[in-house]
Amino acid sequence: MSINGIDTDFIVMVIWGVIFAIFVLKLFQSIRLVPTKSAYIVERLGKYHSTLDAGFHTLIPFVDKVAYIHDLKEETIDVPPQECFSSDEVNVEVDGVIYISVTDPVKASYGITDYRYAAIQLAQTTTRSVIGTLDLDRTFEERDLISAKVVEVLDEAGSMWGMRVHRYEIKNITPPETVKNAMEMQVNAERERRALLAKSEGDKQSKINRSEGVMAETINRSEGEMQRRINEAEGKAQEILTLAKATSESIERLAVVISSEGGQSALRMQLGEQYMKQLDGLSKKDSRIVLPGNLVNFEYWMDSIGLKDDKK
């Protein structure tokens, strides 16, 4: 059968062929193999129907449709650089990275249009708010505080978006070039100050060590001198004691000799010998001595000290 020269049977066959191809395609599309750590959101006639976990699943062609596919593994999202003002009105550029994972695929599909974009925007606004409460120096020191605050805000919002924020890390905090140069000058000044302080501390310790060394040397010398004098004094004292003892013994022996028979005569003879030697010395030139008139009367001198001649 033909109409105006066109074979209608051929047209019908083509239409049925297209319908069959579409049916086969939909039949293959209704077979789903869900990988591990993935979740497929299935809609039936435009309404949420079920969530497909890892494994083999079949859908009803032309009725069921996979509307959203979510990766449940932890993923990183870069937060683009943004300008923030610190509390002391310094403009800094901050960027970071968020580590998140989907915990509820249904909320991630229907709770928000794009949870990734929302997480980035919320991280940026929270970062600006936290940095606005800190001065420039503290922004470099309080990275953990900024990260903790962003994670807290994102985690609170993530419970409604079906995701969990594991951590947020600030990659760079970049101040303007003028501020950077001033900070470098401040760091150099602080480094020079510490160097001067360390040098002064070293000089101080060196002087203390030298003074302690001089003091120890002086003490050692004084103790040595004191010990030397003590030793000399003890030596002299021992010498005096020895001389006194010897003199005492000599006097005792002399007394014994004098008191014995003929002792006084022997002593007179000894003294007479010494007496004559002294008189002989008077004859030397340039000797001027004032003597009593009876110096040459030896007997008189002997009698005056109690040494009488035993022969008389």
Secondary structure as GFF3:
##gff-version 3
##sequence-region A 1 312
A	DSSP	beta_strand	2	3	.	.	.	ID=ss1
A	DSSP	beta_strand	6	7	.	.	.	ID=ss2
A	DSSP	alpha_helix	8	29	.	.	.	ID=ss3
A	DSSP	beta_strand	31	34	.	.	.	ID=ss4
A	DSSP	beta_strand	38	44	.	.	.	ID=ss5
A	DSSP	beta_strand	47	52	.	.	.	ID=ss6
A	DSSP	beta_strand	55	58	.	.	.	ID=ss7
A	DSSP	beta_strand	64	71	.	.	.	ID=ss8
A	DSSP	beta_strand	75	85	.	.	.	ID=ss9
A	DSSP	beta_strand	91	102	.	.	.	ID=ss10
A	DSSP	alpha_helix	105	110	.	.	.	ID=ss11
A	DSSP	alpha_helix	115	131	.	.	.	ID=ss12
A	DSSP	alpha_helix	136	141	.	.	.	ID=ss13
A	DSSP	alpha_helix	143	161	.	.	.	ID=ss14
A	DSSP	beta_strand	163	174	.	.	.	ID=ss15
A	DSSP	alpha_helix	177	259	.	.	.	ID=ss16
A	DSSP	alpha_helix	263	281	.	.	.	ID=ss17
A	DSSP	alpha_helix	298	304	.	.	.	ID=ss18
###
